[in-house]
């Protein structure tokens, strides 16, 4: 426990070991036991990186540009976000799938329950814990069919009205999955055409009505 503290804050006038444990005892006054294991003395119960059932976040060691994996029992660190993403998606999620049981997210402090399959877990991890995730894979399968279908639907004269609540989400999607950009750009182009056509039609109708009056 103290080593973790010293590694992270040692260059910032860290407390000495005796002072560190004095603070620890103040923070956890109810627990019994001591750092030397002798009975009958007040103090925090320390077992590895655990204090009375509270897991110490390994991210306290994170400093500068180094990123640490927050998966339970993993302390690997990476120089950039892409390497961290690849590690989580290719090392941890397949290991969960190999267990042949419900897929649980093991990310530190994640309160989500089990997921139906590894794909659902993967989507959850990318959306909730790896917000900077960029998927550079080709658009194929269900994603390709959905993109083509939405592109066709965007040609409808009223499409800009139907898609308006999702415009921000579509913009974010181009950043997270760049190869969807051509499809989404076409959709927005169709929205603009539909919107201008609708405006022109409305103006013509208003002018016609005014002439009749």
C-alpha positions in Angstrom: 0.0 0.0 0.0 2.7 2.5 1.0 4.8 1.5 -2.0 1.9 2.5 -4.3 1.6 5.8 -2.5 5.3 6.5 -2.7 5.6 5.6 -6.3 2.9 8.1 -7.2 3.7 11.0 -4.8 7.3 10.3 -3.8 8.6 13.3 -5.8 6.0 15.6 -4.1 7.2 15.5 -0.5 5.4 12.3 0.3 4.7 11.3 3.9 7.0 8.9 5.6 5.7 5.4 6.3 4.9 6.0 10.0 3.0 9.2 9.1 1.2 7.5 6.2 -0.2 4.8 8.5 -1.2 7.4 11.1 -3.3 9.1 8.5 -4.6 5.7 7.4 -5.7 4.8 10.9 -7.5 8.2 11.2 -9.3 7.5 7.9 -10.4 4.0 9.0 -10.9 4.2 12.8 -13.4 1.4 13.1 -11.4 -1.4 11.7 -9.3 -3.5 14.1 -5.9 -5.0 13.6 -2.6 -3.3 12.8 0.1 -3.1 10.1 2.2 -5.6 12.0 -0.6 -8.0 12.5 -0.7 -7.8 16.3 -4.2 -8.1 17.8 -6.1 -5.6 20.0 -4.8 -2.4 18.3 -6.8 0.0 16.3 -5.9 0.5 12.7 -6.8 -0.3 9.1 -6.8 -3.9 7.9 -4.5 -4.0 4.9 -4.4 -6.9 2.5 -2.4 -6.1 -0.6 -4.1 -3.2 -2.2 -7.4 -3.6 -0.2 -8.5 -1.7 2.8 -11.6 -3.1 4.5 -12.9 -4.3 1.2 -12.2 -1.1 -0.7 -10.2 -1.6 -3.8 -7.5 0.9 -4.4 -7.6 2.3 -7.9 -4.4 1.5 -9.8 -5.0 4.7 -11.7 -3.4 6.6 -8.8 -0.1 5.6 -10.5 -1.2 7.3 -13.7 0.9 10.3 -14.4 1.8 12.4 -17.4 0.7 10.9 -20.7 0.9 7.3 -19.6 -2.5 5.5 -19.5 -3.2 2.6 -17.2 -5.7 -0.2 -17.9 -8.6 -0.1 -15.4 -9.6 -3.7 -15.9 -9.7 -5.6 -12.6 -6.3 -7.2 -11.7 -4.6 -5.6 -14.6 -1.9 -3.0 -14.1 -0.5 -2.6 -17.6 0.2 0.9 -18.9 0.4 2.3 -22.4 1.8 5.4 -24.1 -1.3 6.2 -26.1 -5.0 5.6 -26.1 -5.0 3.4 -29.2 -2.7 0.9 -27.6 -4.9 0.9 -24.4 -8.0 0.3 -26.5 -6.4 -2.5 -28.5 -5.3 -4.1 -25.2 -8.7 -4.0 -23.6 -10.6 -5.2 -26.7 -8.2 -8.0 -27.7 -6.8 -9.2 -24.4 -9.6 -8.8 -21.8 -12.9 -9.2 -23.6 -11.9 -12.5 -25.4 -10.9 -13.9 -22.0 -14.3 -13.1 -20.7 -15.9 -14.8 -23.7 -13.7 -17.9 -23.1 -15.4 -18.3 -19.7 -18.6 -19.4 -21.5 -20.8 -17.6 -19.1 -22.5 -14.3 -18.9 -20.1 -11.5 -19.9 -19.4 -9.1 -17.0 -17.6 -5.8 -17.3 -14.6 -5.9 -15.0 -13.7 -2.2 -15.4 -13.0 -0.6 -12.1 -16.1 0.9 -10.5 -18.4 -0.2 -13.3 -21.9 -0.9 -11.9 -23.3 -2.5 -15.0 -24.6 -6.0 -14.8 -23.8 -8.9 -17.1 -24.1 -8.7 -20.9 -25.7 -11.2 -23.2 -22.5 -11.8 -25.2 -19.0 -10.5 -25.8 -20.2 -8.2 -28.6 -22.6 -6.4 -26.3 -19.8 -6.2 -23.7 -17.4 -4.8 -26.3 -19.9 -2.1 -27.3 -20.4 -1.2 -23.6 -16.7 -0.9 -23.0 -16.1 1.3 -26.0 -19.1 3.6 -25.2 -18.6 3.9 -21.4 -14.9 3.4 -20.7 -13.1 4.2 -23.9 -14.8 7.4 -25.1 -11.9 8.2 -27.5 -12.2 4.9 -29.2 -11.8 5.0 -33.0 -13.0 2.1 -35.1 -11.1 2.0 -38.4 -12.6 -1.3 -39.6 -14.4 -1.7 -42.9 -18.1 -1.2 -43.0 -19.6 -4.6 -43.6 -22.4 -6.9 -42.6 -25.3 -5.4 -40.5 -23.5 -2.0 -40.3 -23.2 -1.8 -44.1 -26.9 -2.7 -44.6 -28.0 -0.2 -42.0 -25.8 2.6 -43.5 -27.2 1.9 -47.0 -30.8 1.9 -45.7 -30.4 5.2 -43.9 -28.8 6.7 -47.0 -31.9 5.7 -49.0 -34.3 6.9 -46.3 -32.5 10.3 -46.2 -33.7 11.0 -49.8 -37.3 11.3 -48.5 -38.5 14.9 -48.7 -39.3 14.9 -45.0 -36.1 13.1 -43.9 -34.5 16.2 -42.4 -37.4 16.4 -39.9 -37.2 12.8 -38.9 -33.4 12.7 -38.5 -33.1 16.1 -36.8 -32.9 14.6 -33.2 -30.0 12.4 -34.3 -27.8 14.8 -36.2 -25.4 15.3 -33.3 -25.1 11.6 -32.8 -24.4 11.1 -36.5 -21.6 13.7 -36.4 -20.0 11.9 -33.4 -20.3 8.6 -35.3 -18.1 10.0 -38.1 -15.3 10.6 -35.5 -15.6 7.2 -33.9 -16.0 5.3 -37.1 -14.3 7.3 -39.9 -15.3 4.9 -42.7 -19.0 5.7 -42.1 -18.2 9.3 -43.1 -19.1 9.0 -46.8 -22.5 7.5 -45.9 -23.3 10.2 -43.3 -22.1 13.1 -45.5 -24.4 11.9 -48.3 -27.3 11.8 -45.7 -26.6 15.3 -44.6 -26.4 16.4 -48.2 -29.9 14.9 -48.8 -31.1 16.6 -45.6 -30.0 20.0 -47.0 -31.7 19.4 -50.3 -34.9 18.2 -48.6 -34.8 21.2 -46.3 -34.3 23.8 -49.1 -37.0 22.1 -51.2 -39.4 22.2 -48.3 -38.6 25.9 -47.7 -39.1 26.7 -51.4 -42.4 24.8 -51.5 -43.6 26.6 -48.4 -42.7 30.0 -49.9 -44.5 29.2 -53.1 -47.6 28.2 -51.2 -47.6 31.4 -49.2 -47.1 33.5 -52.3 -49.9 31.7 -54.0 -52.2 32.2 -51.0 -51.4 35.9 -50.8 -52.2 36.4 -54.5 -55.5 34.7 -54.1 -56.3 37.0 -51.2 
